[in-house]
């Protein structure tokens, strides 16, 4: 597996190229279904699990469900020391996405509650799920540094933060002897996307400016929605746009890239769902794809991308620029 070792003064982890995302773990009474998915990921060599405090809170009885399932699975399998556990806090309430939740009290509540529900005394990577550029980084980083110094968080991550804000935050942290952000998580896939794609101005998507920054700094990136919510896999197999909630990705540029995915799949015998993961593995900076799946066979198929990398010519072909 293509791993990247991340270190600080206290800890070290080997971040894999494929991380399993659990945003779809919506129920607390279906452990058998979710445990089978996590077991399959683990048996295929997967060791990094991504969840969040906000996951499934959009459902009537969804609060805590994703973290609860993950925590029960880790306890049941007695594998805490083998797992890189990532969670996120500081997400706004879904009814008021324009009102941030990044105060010290709110962040302390989110972390404490996550640790309780996950049934662990630390998380390997703790992400701030959203940013609020009106709040100075000088008010945010000391809180996160306290989390790190307490041992409850081993590495700090920024989710949906622009590169400019990450750079500002890390400059402040380094000038003041604090732990900086060492991992970032944004939307990134072979499919073009933007805040309009998700109808959410608080998300950050890869663009040329962000790409150049990641290439220059070599900041490790965890890409969410790396398969564009199944866009390439479903349409490559003939699913019609009208039946797909992922129709938001069906721009002219993305349909052109879909054609290239089909061609490469036929030429090399690689499943269409796997090609976008190999594409992210092939970038000039480290990317861990946070993929999701609802069937064990999908996980087994996706995990074939662990060591899949394309040469520059193939990457350009997939981007439809040659």
Buried (B, 14 or more C-beta within 10 A) or exposed (E): EBBBEBEBEEBEBEBBBBBBBBBBBBBBEEBEEBBEBBBBBBEBEBBBBBBBBBBBBEEEEBBBBBBBBBBBBBEEBEEBEEBBBBBBBBBBEEEEEEEBBBBEEBBBBBBEBBBEBBBBEBBBBBBBBBBBEEEEBEEBBBBBBBBBEEEBBBBBBBBBBBBEBBBBBBEBBEEEEBBBBBBBBBBBBBBBBBBEBBEEEBBBBBBEEBBEBBEEBEBBBBBBBBBBBBBBBBBBEEBEEEEBEBEBBBBEEBBEBBEBBBEBBEEEEBBBBBBBBBBBBBBEBBBBBBBBBEEBEBBBBBBBBBEBBBEEEBBEBBBBEE
